[in-house]
Amino acid sequence: MTVLSTTLASAQDNQKADSKERNQFSIKVEPFYGSYMNHSFHFNKFRPFAPKGINFGFELPSLQTRPWQQYMGNPTWGIGLSVIDFGHAMMGEAVSMYPYLLIPAVRSNHFNLQFKVAGGLGLVTEHWYTLDVDPDNYNYYSPDVNSIFGCYLNAYLSATVNVNVPITKSVALNGEAGYFHMSNGRTCMPNLGLDALYAGLGVITTFNAQNKKEPVQFPDLPYKWSLNITGAAGAHRAWMYYPLYLISSFHTGAVYSVNNWYGVGIGLDAFYNGAINSGTGRLLYCNGEIERVDENGNEYFDPCNTCDGVYTFKDKVRAGIALNNEFRFGVVTAMVDWGVYFYNPSRNHYYDWHKANFENGGAGKRELFYKSSGAGSEETFHYIRFGMKFRLTDNLYFQTSAKTHLQICEYLEFGVGYQIPFLKKGLRKGNEKIFHYKKGWWNNL
């Protein structure tokens, strides 16, 4: 009996020891229902319809053992899977997969409030190429054509507010309300995409909830300034039947670390867009006109349905200065830049200006900082770029980003860059001036 008791006690101790080694994780299941924000003809021809589906999530709560989690108030990160029914047979369904971050705002014994940001890829079952449409007789405004998506693969972006209400130590009700967007960033056309508000209610179960780890206290980042140098490239399609055109960019900028998780600075950007081309027949780029005769024999100049202008290299290049914002999550950095062009010759080649210029009988050119044509304009004098950087080695990173004019995406791009952090003066050794930001840097201080 004594031996048996000793054996059982030893087994229980081993189970407790094994249990302590297991990290917490959570499984979430959440049905949702939404409403589309789009009100164009392309959506109205499908009404009534609404998005609905179910969200799944696998989450890893912070155990305060990584510096970025501690710096940001111990957020939770997870991997999400959304199955979406767009509410109409012509729209089909979608499956989206994405990483996400839950940033805590309010924590209490009765509920937890968190902000969720997510970004990934969505695969749709229907787009205009999948339909039985004769390309030679294609009508973009046809009531029986899906003109929302141009291809199967699309970007998926979401921002929501989450509330968890505990029922037991391991089970909680989960409510979520917010916004999601899907489009392909002009990788293929059409690229109308969709925007929707939605809300869901589900259940989240946490495993190994009783397991805790001792928090690790990390020092502040050992640098305040860093220099980023990035080169990126991609391709976009100006219209359905036209080829992919090369786009590329070069960025250099200095960033100041306001705190351990946020940096702000000023950067210079140079952009190249090969779609500003005489072979592009869409109404985006028109630098010439042709004399035509209408059905009554009247002569007129058509400045928008042809592109007979000569485009030089300088027409395809822009340069801007931008306010850079960085949000750091360890080896991952999210960035949001807002910039203004100071060199922008292609501003005169866009249809909305070109047509008005010829209709009014004027020559001239747009001012450098001109009034935009509205929220749906293809062109503005400023740009927004948002994306992610993933540190591959100590200083080398991979970057993916989207450049937009207002809410219209101009293109997606992928690139590599190099970060040069400058070590704080009190932490330098001898004449050392540059600190190479290595993984596990805090172990060497």
Backbone torsions as a table, in degrees:
resi	resn	phi	psi	omega
1	MET	NA	-42.6	179.1
2	THR	-61.2	-42.7	179.1
3	VAL	-63.0	-43.4	-179.6
4	LEU	-62.1	-44.1	179.6
5	SER	-62.2	-42.6	178.7
6	THR	-62.7	-40.7	-179.8
7	THR	-64.2	-45.6	-179.7
8	LEU	-63.9	-42.3	179.0
9	ALA	-62.9	-40.6	178.3
10	SER	-64.4	-41.2	179.5
11	ALA	-63.8	-40.9	178.6
12	GLN	-64.5	-40.8	177.3
13	ASP	-61.3	-41.3	179.0
14	ASN	-64.5	-39.8	178.3
15	GLN	-63.3	-41.7	178.3
16	LYS	-64.0	-40.2	179.2
17	ALA	-64.5	-42.6	178.2
18	ASP	-64.3	-39.7	-177.9
19	SER	-62.6	-36.9	-179.3
20	LYS	-65.3	-23.4	-178.7
21	GLU	-82.8	-12.9	-176.7
22	ARG	-85.7	130.2	179.6
23	ASN	-79.5	154.5	174.4
24	GLN	-71.3	146.9	169.7
25	PHE	-154.1	157.1	-175.7
26	SER	-129.3	148.7	174.8
27	ILE	-118.4	129.5	-176.8
28	LYS	-121.2	137.1	173.5
29	VAL	-131.0	126.6	-170.9
30	GLU	-149.1	103.6	170.7
31	PRO	-66.8	149.7	-180.0
32	PHE	-144.6	162.5	178.1
33	TYR	-141.9	145.0	-174.0
34	GLY	-140.9	-173.9	178.5
35	SER	-143.9	134.8	-178.0
36	TYR	-76.8	141.8	176.7
37	MET	-90.9	-15.9	-177.7
38	ASN	-75.7	140.4	-179.1
39	HIS	-135.5	29.0	179.4
40	SER	-82.7	173.6	177.7
41	PHE	-57.5	-36.8	-174.2
42	HIS	-67.2	-25.5	175.0
43	PHE	-90.3	-38.0	-177.2
44	ASN	-62.2	-29.7	-178.8
45	LYS	-70.5	-13.3	178.0
46	PHE	-100.8	-7.5	-174.1
47	ARG	-67.4	152.7	-1.3
48	PRO	-85.7	138.8	175.1
49	PHE	-160.1	160.0	-179.5
50	ALA	-153.3	148.3	177.8
51	PRO	-77.3	141.7	175.0
52	LYS	-151.5	161.5	-178.9
53	GLY	169.7	-151.6	-178.3
54	ILE	-145.6	136.8	177.1
55	ASN	-104.7	135.7	172.8
56	PHE	-117.0	146.7	179.2
57	GLY	-144.3	141.7	171.0
58	PHE	-117.7	118.6	-170.7
59	GLU	-122.6	146.8	175.7
60	LEU	-122.0	101.7	178.2
61	PRO	-63.9	153.9	179.2
62	SER	-69.4	135.1	173.6
63	LEU	-108.7	14.8	176.5
64	GLN	58.2	36.2	179.5
65	THR	-113.7	4.3	177.3
66	ARG	-126.4	141.4	-174.7
67	PRO	-61.8	-41.7	-176.4
68	TRP	-64.3	-34.5	178.3
69	GLN	-66.7	-42.3	179.8
70	GLN	-65.6	-42.0	-178.2
71	TYR	-63.3	-30.8	-174.3
72	MET	-102.6	17.7	177.4
73	GLY	80.2	23.8	175.7
74	ASN	61.8	65.0	175.7
75	PRO	-75.1	166.6	175.4
76	THR	-105.0	138.3	174.0
77	TRP	-117.4	154.8	-175.9
78	GLY	-155.9	174.6	174.1
79	ILE	-118.3	127.6	-176.6
80	GLY	-113.7	151.7	174.6
81	LEU	-134.7	123.3	-179.8
82	SER	-119.3	129.0	173.4
83	VAL	-106.8	119.3	-170.4
84	ILE	-121.6	131.2	169.5
85	ASP	-104.0	118.2	-175.4
86	PHE	-76.7	-6.6	171.1
87	GLY	93.4	7.3	178.8
88	HIS	-154.8	141.9	-177.0
89	ALA	-60.0	-34.4	-179.6
90	MET	-72.1	-22.5	178.6
91	MET	-86.6	-32.0	177.8
92	GLY	76.9	-150.4	-178.6
93	GLU	-130.2	175.3	178.2
94	ALA	-148.5	152.7	170.9
95	VAL	-126.0	123.7	-178.2
96	SER	-119.1	140.4	174.9
97	MET	-128.4	138.9	-171.6
98	TYR	-162.7	145.9	166.3
99	PRO	-79.6	152.4	177.5
100	TYR	-146.9	163.8	-178.6
101	LEU	-129.3	133.7	175.7
102	LEU	-108.7	110.6	-177.2
103	ILE	-97.4	118.2	-175.2
104	PRO	-68.7	139.7	176.3
105	ALA	-118.0	-45.4	179.4
106	VAL	-134.6	129.7	176.2
107	ARG	-125.6	130.1	177.8
108	SER	-151.6	177.9	178.6
109	ASN	-75.1	-15.6	-173.9
110	HIS	-106.2	-26.1	176.6
111	PHE	-164.5	156.9	175.5
112	ASN	-123.7	129.4	177.9
113	LEU	-108.0	129.1	-176.7
114	GLN	-137.4	150.7	173.1
115	PHE	-101.2	132.0	-176.6
116	LYS	-113.2	130.9	172.2
117	VAL	-124.6	137.9	-174.9
118	ALA	-143.8	149.4	176.2
119	GLY	-156.2	130.3	-179.2
120	GLY	-166.0	-144.5	-176.2
121	LEU	-125.6	146.2	177.7
122	GLY	-127.3	134.2	179.6
123	LEU	-106.5	118.0	-179.2
124	VAL	-99.7	152.1	-178.5
125	THR	-89.8	-20.1	-178.5
126	GLU	-131.5	136.1	168.0
127	HIS	-151.5	179.1	-167.7
128	TRP	-68.4	-24.4	176.6
129	TYR	-71.5	-25.3	-177.5
130	THR	-78.9	-12.1	-176.7
131	LEU	-87.4	159.6	-178.3
132	ASP	-81.5	79.9	-175.7
133	VAL	-125.8	132.1	175.1
134	ASP	-79.0	113.3	-176.8
135	PRO	-55.2	-31.9	-178.6
136	ASP	-71.1	-22.7	179.9
137	ASN	-115.9	24.9	-175.2
138	TYR	-68.8	133.2	176.0
139	ASN	-119.4	112.8	-176.4
140	TYR	-58.6	-29.8	-176.6
141	TYR	-99.8	12.5	179.7
142	SER	-60.7	137.0	-177.9
143	PRO	-70.8	-11.6	-179.1
144	ASP	-112.5	26.0	-179.4
145	VAL	-122.9	135.1	175.0
146	ASN	-80.9	103.2	178.5
147	SER	-105.8	17.0	179.6
148	ILE	-80.7	-50.3	-177.8
149	PHE	-113.9	142.8	178.8
150	GLY	-99.3	-15.8	-178.8
151	CYS	-153.9	173.0	-176.6
152	TYR	-67.3	-46.0	-170.9
153	LEU	-93.0	129.8	-177.7
154	ASN	-137.4	159.2	173.2
155	ALA	-79.3	144.0	177.3
156	TYR	-122.1	124.2	179.3
157	LEU	-128.6	142.7	-177.9
158	SER	-149.5	146.0	173.9
159	ALA	-141.7	124.8	-174.5
160	THR	-143.4	170.8	169.8
161	VAL	-110.8	130.4	-178.8
162	ASN	-115.6	141.2	175.5
163	VAL	-130.1	125.8	174.1
164	ASN	-108.3	128.9	177.0
165	VAL	-116.8	108.3	-176.4
166	PRO	-64.3	138.8	172.5
167	ILE	-106.1	-47.7	171.6
168	THR	-130.0	-173.6	177.5
169	LYS	-65.4	-23.3	-174.2
170	SER	-114.5	-12.7	-174.4
171	VAL	-125.7	138.3	178.3
172	ALA	-145.3	150.8	168.3
173	LEU	-77.3	142.3	-179.7
174	ASN	-126.3	124.6	175.4
175	GLY	-116.3	143.3	-177.2
176	GLU	-141.8	136.3	177.0
177	ALA	-144.0	135.6	-178.9
178	GLY	174.0	-141.3	-166.2
179	TYR	-139.7	143.3	167.8
180	PHE	-137.4	154.9	-177.5
181	HIS	-133.9	141.8	174.1
182	MET	-136.7	128.5	173.3
183	SER	-165.2	173.3	-174.2
184	ASN	-110.0	6.6	176.3
185	GLY	63.4	32.8	178.2
186	ARG	65.5	19.7	171.5
187	THR	-65.9	-33.4	171.5
188	CYS	-144.1	162.7	-176.3
189	MET	-124.9	153.0	1.6
190	PRO	-71.3	163.2	-177.0
191	ASN	-135.7	46.3	177.7
192	LEU	-64.2	-43.1	179.9
193	GLY	67.4	-174.1	-179.9
194	LEU	-145.1	154.0	175.4
195	ASP	-131.0	135.3	-176.8
196	ALA	-143.8	144.3	167.2
197	LEU	-95.8	143.3	-179.3
198	TYR	-151.5	163.1	176.2
199	ALA	-143.8	147.5	-179.6
200	GLY	-144.4	160.0	178.1
201	LEU	-139.4	127.4	-177.1
202	GLY	-152.5	-159.8	-176.3
203	VAL	-128.5	141.3	175.2
204	ILE	-126.4	130.9	-179.9
205	THR	-115.8	130.2	179.9
206	THR	-107.0	127.6	179.1
207	PHE	-98.9	146.9	-176.8
208	ASN	56.8	37.6	-176.2
209	ALA	-62.9	-25.4	-177.3
210	GLN	-78.6	-13.8	-175.7
211	ASN	-79.8	130.0	178.9
212	LYS	-128.3	154.6	174.3
213	LYS	-123.0	151.3	178.3
214	GLU	-68.3	126.6	178.2
215	PRO	-60.7	145.0	177.0
216	VAL	-104.7	128.6	-179.5
217	GLN	-89.6	118.7	-177.3
218	PHE	-105.0	146.6	176.0
219	PRO	-76.4	168.6	176.3
220	ASP	-66.7	159.7	174.9
221	LEU	-56.0	140.5	-174.8
222	PRO	-83.0	13.9	178.3
223	TYR	-144.5	156.4	175.9
224	LYS	-110.2	-33.9	-178.4
225	TRP	-115.6	147.0	172.3
226	SER	-146.5	154.3	179.2
227	LEU	-114.0	126.5	178.9
228	ASN	-108.6	133.7	176.4
229	ILE	-128.5	119.8	-172.2
230	THR	-135.3	135.8	170.2
231	GLY	-120.1	136.3	-176.5
232	ALA	-143.6	160.2	179.5
233	ALA	-153.6	164.8	178.6
234	GLY	-172.8	-160.2	179.8
235	ALA	-152.2	149.1	173.1
236	HIS	-144.5	158.8	-176.0
237	ARG	-107.2	126.7	-177.4
238	ALA	-72.7	-32.0	179.0
239	TRP	-160.1	175.1	-168.6
240	MET	-55.4	-44.6	-169.6
241	TYR	-97.9	2.2	-175.0
242	TYR	-97.5	158.3	-176.5
243	PRO	-72.1	169.7	173.0
244	LEU	-75.7	134.3	178.9
245	TYR	-108.2	143.6	179.8
246	LEU	-70.3	135.9	168.4
247	ILE	-127.7	150.7	179.1
248	SER	-156.3	163.6	-179.7
249	SER	-151.9	158.2	174.6
250	PHE	-135.0	131.4	-176.2
251	HIS	-130.9	139.0	168.8
252	THR	-140.0	136.5	-176.7
253	GLY	-162.4	150.3	177.2
254	ALA	-101.1	132.1	-177.4
255	VAL	-121.3	133.1	177.4
256	TYR	-102.7	129.7	-179.8
257	SER	-82.7	103.9	178.2
258	VAL	-66.4	-41.8	173.6
259	ASN	-148.4	-165.5	-173.3
260	ASN	-72.5	-15.7	-176.7
261	TRP	-122.5	-5.9	-177.4
262	TYR	-132.5	134.8	175.7
263	GLY	-131.1	149.6	179.6
264	VAL	-139.6	145.7	-179.1
265	GLY	-168.5	-170.9	-179.1
266	ILE	-119.8	136.5	179.7
267	GLY	-134.4	157.8	174.7
268	LEU	-109.8	137.5	-177.6
269	ASP	-127.0	142.2	170.0
270	ALA	-125.7	133.9	-175.8
271	PHE	-125.0	144.3	173.4
272	TYR	-125.7	130.3	179.9
273	ASN	-128.0	103.5	-177.8
274	GLY	-70.5	-12.2	-179.5
275	ALA	-74.3	-11.9	172.9
276	ILE	-78.7	86.0	-163.0
277	ASN	-145.9	144.8	179.7
278	SER	-65.2	-17.2	178.0
279	GLY	-87.3	0.2	-179.8
280	THR	-90.9	111.9	-175.7
281	GLY	-93.0	-1.3	178.5
282	ARG	-72.0	165.2	-176.0
283	LEU	-75.6	10.1	178.6
284	LEU	-71.5	-49.1	-170.2
285	TYR	-121.7	108.3	-180.0
286	CYS	-135.8	111.5	-176.4
287	ASN	-117.0	14.9	-178.6
288	GLY	-151.6	176.7	178.6
289	GLU	-142.0	160.2	-179.7
290	ILE	-134.9	141.6	179.6
291	GLU	-80.2	127.8	-178.4
292	ARG	-126.1	168.6	176.9
293	VAL	-126.0	126.8	-179.5
294	ASP	-82.1	-177.4	-174.5
295	GLU	-66.6	-17.4	178.3
296	ASN	-97.0	5.4	177.8
297	GLY	86.8	7.9	-179.5
298	ASN	-86.0	135.9	178.4
299	GLU	-84.4	142.9	176.8
300	TYR	-153.6	159.4	177.2
301	PHE	-98.1	129.2	179.3
302	ASP	-105.6	103.0	-176.3
303	PRO	-91.0	-0.7	-169.4
304	CYS	-124.0	-22.4	-177.4
305	ASN	-92.8	1.2	174.2
306	THR	-133.4	159.7	177.0
307	CYS	-131.3	75.7	-175.9
308	ASP	-93.0	3.3	-179.3
309	GLY	-70.9	160.8	177.7
310	VAL	-97.1	121.5	-178.6
311	TYR	-105.5	121.5	178.2
312	THR	-96.8	175.1	179.9
313	PHE	-59.0	-39.0	-176.7
314	LYS	-66.2	-26.9	176.7
315	ASP	-67.3	-24.5	-175.1
316	LYS	-94.6	-0.9	-176.1
317	VAL	-111.1	138.6	172.3
318	ARG	-129.7	160.2	175.0
319	ALA	-140.8	143.3	-178.2
320	GLY	-147.1	166.6	174.2
321	ILE	-119.6	136.8	-169.7
322	ALA	-134.1	149.4	168.7
323	LEU	-87.0	118.9	-175.4
324	ASN	-101.6	134.3	176.6
325	ASN	-124.7	130.4	179.4
326	GLU	-123.8	135.0	176.4
327	PHE	-121.2	114.0	-166.0
328	ARG	-100.9	131.8	178.2
329	PHE	-128.0	62.1	-177.6
330	GLY	72.6	-121.9	-178.6
331	VAL	-76.1	-7.3	179.6
332	VAL	-110.1	134.9	176.1
333	THR	-128.1	125.8	173.5
334	ALA	-92.4	141.8	-177.5
335	MET	-133.5	144.7	174.8
336	VAL	-136.3	116.0	-178.5
337	ASP	-115.2	142.4	172.0
338	TRP	-124.9	124.0	-175.3
339	GLY	-132.4	164.5	178.6
340	VAL	-127.5	133.1	178.0
341	TYR	-73.4	132.6	170.1
342	PHE	-110.2	-8.3	170.9
343	TYR	-136.5	115.9	-170.0
344	ASN	-155.0	66.5	-178.5
345	PRO	-65.6	-26.6	-176.7
346	SER	-73.2	-5.1	179.2
347	ARG	-61.0	-21.9	-178.4
348	ASN	-88.9	-2.1	-174.0
349	HIS	-103.0	4.5	-177.1
350	TYR	-88.2	148.1	-171.3
351	TYR	-59.4	-45.4	-172.7
352	ASP	-60.9	-36.3	176.4
353	TRP	-79.8	-42.3	-172.6
354	HIS	-61.1	-45.4	-178.8
355	LYS	-64.8	-47.0	180.0
356	ALA	-62.3	-36.1	-179.4
357	ASN	-63.1	-43.0	-178.3
358	PHE	-77.5	-35.0	179.6
359	GLU	-64.0	-33.3	-179.7
360	ASN	-87.5	1.7	176.9
361	GLY	74.4	15.3	-176.8
362	GLY	-92.6	162.1	171.5
363	ALA	-108.4	-112.9	169.6
364	GLY	58.4	-179.5	-178.9
365	LYS	-139.1	162.6	174.9
366	ARG	-66.3	151.6	169.9
367	GLU	-70.2	160.3	-177.6
368	LEU	-63.6	-41.1	177.2
369	PHE	-111.2	90.7	-170.6
370	TYR	-106.0	164.5	177.8
371	LYS	-76.9	130.9	179.1
372	SER	-71.5	160.1	-177.3
373	SER	-83.0	-0.5	179.5
374	GLY	130.5	177.0	-174.4
375	ALA	-63.2	-25.4	-179.2
376	GLY	-96.1	9.7	-176.4
377	SER	-67.4	145.3	175.8
378	GLU	-76.2	-14.8	-167.7
379	GLU	-139.6	137.5	173.1
380	THR	-142.0	171.3	179.3
381	PHE	-87.6	-3.3	179.8
382	HIS	-131.8	167.7	-175.9
383	TYR	-142.2	158.0	175.4
384	ILE	-125.6	136.5	176.7
385	ARG	-130.1	128.5	176.1
386	PHE	-132.2	148.5	-177.2
387	GLY	-178.7	-164.4	-177.4
388	MET	-134.4	145.0	172.7
389	LYS	-118.7	135.3	-179.6
390	PHE	-120.7	116.5	-177.3
391	ARG	-73.4	120.0	-178.0
392	LEU	-89.1	-43.3	175.9
393	THR	-128.9	-161.3	-176.9
394	ASP	-57.4	-41.6	-176.4
395	ASN	-125.3	-17.0	-176.4
396	LEU	-85.6	135.1	179.8
397	TYR	-135.2	154.4	172.7
398	PHE	-100.9	140.3	-176.5
399	GLN	-130.9	139.1	170.2
400	THR	-129.6	136.5	-174.8
401	SER	-154.1	163.6	175.3
402	ALA	-123.4	135.8	176.9
403	LYS	-108.7	130.8	-175.5
404	THR	-128.4	156.5	166.3
405	HIS	-112.7	110.0	-168.7
406	LEU	53.9	-126.9	-179.0
407	GLN	-96.3	7.2	179.7
408	ILE	-92.6	119.7	-179.1
409	CYS	-77.1	126.9	177.5
410	GLU	-83.6	-45.2	177.1
411	TYR	-170.9	166.4	170.6
412	LEU	-106.1	149.7	179.5
413	GLU	-145.6	159.2	179.9
414	PHE	-134.4	142.3	-177.1
415	GLY	-162.8	-175.1	178.2
416	VAL	-129.6	154.7	-179.5
417	GLY	-150.3	173.4	-179.2
418	TYR	-133.3	128.4	178.6
419	GLN	-105.3	130.8	178.0
420	ILE	-116.7	98.3	175.8
421	PRO	-80.6	148.2	179.3
422	PHE	-108.8	115.7	-174.6
423	LEU	-62.2	140.1	174.9
424	LYS	-58.9	144.4	-173.2
425	LYS	-57.2	-39.9	-177.5
426	GLY	-70.3	-12.8	-178.2
427	LEU	-105.6	0.5	-178.8
428	ARG	-73.6	151.8	176.5
429	LYS	-110.6	114.9	-178.6
430	GLY	65.6	-126.2	180.0
431	ASN	-95.6	15.7	-178.4
432	GLU	-62.9	131.1	-178.4
433	LYS	-121.3	-21.1	-178.6
434	ILE	-119.4	130.2	178.4
435	PHE	-105.0	126.0	177.2
436	HIS	-88.2	115.8	-171.5
437	TYR	-74.1	93.9	-174.7
438	LYS	-94.1	154.9	173.2
439	LYS	-64.1	135.4	-177.2
440	GLY	73.5	26.1	-175.1
441	TRP	-58.3	-31.5	-175.2
442	TRP	-66.4	-19.9	179.6
443	ASN	-72.9	-15.9	-174.5
444	ASN	-103.1	2.4	-177.2
445	LEU	-86.1	NA	NA
